[in-house]
């Protein structure tokens, strides 16, 4: 599982560099590709960290523990994004009132 998930994180930088060199980084399809690559990286990081922590703790993969770790990481990501949007919205509304 580690070997399957780790190469996906390094491909993002390579693809972004190729798009940049070709001068196509600003087109809509490139933006969609980059967005999908970032989501793929987040999923790979969740899988790698969940597998790593479940194997380190118990020496084997416990499915319930694996699910709990994935839920915790997912809540962290959702909370981070929600906090970012809340801060962004606060800045937008305070800018309009000034």
Secondary structure, DSSP 8 states (H G I E B T S, - for coil): -HHHHHHHHHHHHHHHHHHHHHT-TTSHHHHHHHHHHHHHHHHHHHHHHHHHHHHHHHSS--HHHHHHHHHHHHHHHHHHHHHHHHHHHHHHHHHHH-
